[in-house]
Amino acid sequence: MQPPIGLSPVARDLRFSSPAEYARDLRKAHEATISGQPDPKISTSLLNSWQRSLALGINPDQHRPVHRHDVREARQIGAGHRLAVVVPALRQLLADETTDGRHLLIVTDHQGEVLWRLGSHDAMRQADSLEFVEGADWSESGVGTNAISEALVTGAPAQLFAAEHLVRTHHDWACTASPIRDPLSGGILGVLDVSGPIETVTPDSLRMIRCGVRLAEELLRSAATPPSPLNGSQPGASPGAAVLSLQLLGDAPTARYDGGAPRPLTLRRAEILALLASRSRGWSAEELAYSLYGEDGAAASVRTEMHRIRAALGRIIEPNPYRFREGLLVVTDIEQVTARLRDGKVAEALSAYTGTLLSRSTTLAIELMRDELNEAVSASVRASRNPDVALRWCSSDMGSADSAAATVVAGLLGSEDPRHQLIQARMNRLDRELQA
């Protein structure tokens, strides 16, 4: 995606190094264009969006968004929306609800109506002044040119900064957005957006939004597809087929092929196998390179690692796209946890959940999977309303900082119960360590 305004590369660099100076340049271009003297720096696509918005009656000086529903109604609609299943994971990845949080996480429906809004009290208060709230319409016809409207119009990620917005009251904000598509039909289900003051946008903002969309679409795909009895198992697997067992929880990953001895895995190879096990349709070399190495990732690096995996474990992976070979049964300790959660056996799931997914990995794709699994266990523990299970969770390394679960424990046991006091003391210690 190219920047929507055609300033020179040097000027565009100011977006991150000197946002106030960059915003001043944009405001001059905006004022000239709105006054009837189009600035040649304004891109055609941005100018067209402004013109469409003006034709729809958007007033750059004082426009407020259309409200399709009040806040309460919009939240009720959101609770029943297909995207409701992905919001907890997006919240873990992108929301900043700490006291000092400055940006908002927004999820809209396919028409641009805000259904979810997450952020700190201060960020919410600033957004309230723009009526950037649940039920507000942030499509082009609802509030004029913004990142959400551009994502809906173009069907692609968009990032708007300061006076790239048509309405002047939005000129202190930067917004990055991308459509979330139905993984089966390809249609747009909604838009994921992160918005905040202009200094909150970073070179990674667009990458994080794209990662969030990939996560949401994978979760939607999983929700639409009945889970396989074995995580990552390929169609056509039959009794007596070769089995690949992957131990991916904790910091010492191993692979056991067809009854052989467990083989230690390097962190990178464990990451690759974890990603392959996460979806049956496979990965291109380019997709894996991006997920593992970021923007600078090279497909050649992935091919080298695939060669090494085959040398160690045999021809367990097929290329184009990379996936486990047909007929191979793949069993992971991740699935041992999630299968028990699906069956409602939360205590057994806790016993199987011996550590976080590849705990030494700092690869974003793995971190997303790690957070998803941890949140699934946490949510199941809270929903169980079982004080013994909740205490076990809060006493584990994975659940020791779970304040929501600790609140459940307090409600079940009473805040004066010594067992709850033990949990609270541990959480207080963790808070002090974080503040040190």
C-alpha positions, -999 to +999 in steps of 0.1 A: +000+000+000+014+034-010+009+064+012-023+082+002-005+116-001+023+121-026+048+140-005+085+133-012+102+103+004+121+126+027+089+143+038+072+110+043+100+100+066+089+128+089+057+109+097+077+089+122+107+111+130+089+144+133+051+139+132+043+175+142+063+189+112+047+163+089+012+172+101+019+209+094+028+200+058-004+180+054-026+208+069-012+233+043-020+209+015-055+202+030-063+239+034-052+247-002-072+219-017-104+225+003-103+262-006-105+253-043-068+252-052-059+215-052-024+210-039-005+189-065+010+169-036-025+154-028-028+120-045-056+113-069-071+086-048-072+108-017-087+137-036-113+114-051-123+102-016-125+138-003-147+147-033-170+118-027-173+127+010-181+163+002-208+152-023-224+131+004-227+163+026-197+158+049-187+192+063-149+194+070-154+221+096-180+205+120-192+171+108-202+145+134-206+108+125-240+093+117-251+070+146-268+039+134-275+026+169-269+039+204-240+024+223-260-002+242-277-015+210-243-016+192-228-037+219-257-061+218-253-064+180-215-070+185-222-098+209-240-117+182-217-108+153-194-133+137-164-112+147-172-116+184-151-148+184-119-129+173-122-098+195-106-114+227-075-124+207-073-090+190-076-074+224-046-094+236-026-084+206-034-048+199-053-031+227-035-010+253-059-007+283-032+004+307-035+037+325-010+053+301-025+037+269-029+063+241-044+044+212-078+027+206-085-007+191-116-005+170-136-032+152-164-023+129-190-043+108-189-045+070-206-011+067-182+008+091-204+009+122-182+007+153-191-024+173-161-027+196-139+000+212-110-009+235-085+013+252-075+033+282-099+057+300-080+087+286-080+074+250-118+067+253-124+102+266-105+117+237-125+096+213-158+106+229-151+142+218-152+129+182-181+106+189-158+077+179-180+053+199-200+021+194-228+026+170-211+054+151-208+051+113-172+056+102-178+048+066-172+075+039-208+085+040-209+085+078-179+107+087-159+113+055-124+101+045-106+081+072-087+048+074-118+027+081-136+042+051-106+037+028-103+001+039-139-005+030-137+014-003-104-002-015-107-035+002-070-031+013-051-018+043-050+019+047-032+044+069-043+080+073-023+106+092-035+140+104-049+162+076-052+132+052-086+130+071-112+153+055-128+165+087-106+190+105-114+177+140-096+145+131-063+162+121-047+154+155-052+117+149-036+089+129-055+057+119-044+024+105-070-001+093-076-032+072-106-053+062-113-086+079-126-111+053-147-142+056-121-170+050-147-190+031-165-165+009-138-137+008-164-111+016-156-083+040-170-090+075-156-058+091-126-036+096-098-037+122-085-003+131-060+012+155-063+050+161-047+075+183-029+108+185-005+114+156+026+106+176+013+071+184+017+058+148+049+039+143+066+021+113+052-011+127+016+000+129+006-013+095+024-046+101+007-051+134-027-045+118-019-070+091-009-096+117-041-089+136-062-095+104-043-127+097-050-139+133-087-130+130-091-148+097-074-179+110-097-179+141-127-175+118-115-203+096-111-225+127-146-216+140-161-225+106-143-258+103-150-288+126-117-295+146-098-326+134-093-353+160-055-347+157-041-313+153-026-309+118-036-344+107-038-347+069-069-360+051-066-397+042-047-406+074-056-442+084-050-466+113-014-477+112-002-445+094+031-429+105+028-406+135+047-374+141+045-363+178+055-327+185+062-314+220+060-276+216+050-264+251+078-250+272+114-243+263+127-277+251+108-287+219+111-322+205+098-343+176+092-380+176+086-397+143+069-431+139+079-444+173+115-434+172+134-416+200+125-379+207+147-356+187+155-321+201+144-293+178+161-259+173+138-231+181+135-221+144+126-256+133+101-259+161+085-226+150+082-239+115+066-272+126+042-253+149+031-231+121+026-261+098+005-278+125-016-247+129-034-250+095-040-279+071-040-259+038-003-252+040+020-222+037+039-208+008+077-202+013+070-164+012+043-166+039+065-186+062+094-162+055+073-132+064+059-149+096+093-160+108+116-132+097+094-102+091+096-078+061+132-088+054+125-126+053+137-146+023+120-177+010+155-192+005+160-192+043+128-212+047+138-237+020+171-243+038+153-250+071+130-274+053+159-293+039+173-296+075+140-308+089+137-335+062+173-346+069+165-350+106+130-365+104+125-378+069+101-366+042+073-355+065+067-322+046+054-316+011+062-284-009+041-260-029+026-252-004+045-265+025+023-289+045+026-322+063+025-350+038-008-367+031-016-396+054+007-385+082-009-382+116+004-352+135-001-351+173+009-320+193+008-313+230-011-281+221-039-303+208-039-323+240-048-291+258-074-278+234-091-312+230-097-313+267-110-277+267-134-286+239-147-315+260-151-293+291-124-311+310-107-280+323-088-297+351-073-322+327-064-294+303-045-277+331-026-309+337-016-311+300-007-274+298+028-278+311+042-245+297+036-218+272+040-224+235+077-223+226+083-200+255+117-187+241+103-177+208+099-140+200+084-146+166+052-126+163+032-154+147+042-178+175+035-151+201-001-148+187-006-186+189+009-186+224-015-158+236-045-175+220-038-207+238-032-190+271-064-169+268-084-201+259-072-218+290-078-187+311-113-182+298-121-219+304-109-217+339-130-186+346-161-201+330-157-233+351-165-215+383-145-242+401-124-227+429-099-256+430-093-253+392-090-215+394-065-218+423-044-243+403-044-219+374-035-188+394-007-207+411+009-218+378+035-197+359+010-192+330-018-180+352+001-162+379-006-127+364-042-134+355-061-108+375-094-118+360-090-153+372-079-140+406-111-120+408-131-152+401-112-169+429-121-140+453-157-143+443-158-180+449-138-182+481-143-148+496-115-122+498-107-132+534-100-169+525-062-176+531-060-193+497-071-162+479-047-141+500-019-163+488-028-157+452-032-119+458+002-117+475+018-133+445+001-109+421+012-079+442+048-092+440+046-094+402+032-059+400+061-046+421+086-064+399+070-049+367+072-014+383+108-018+395 
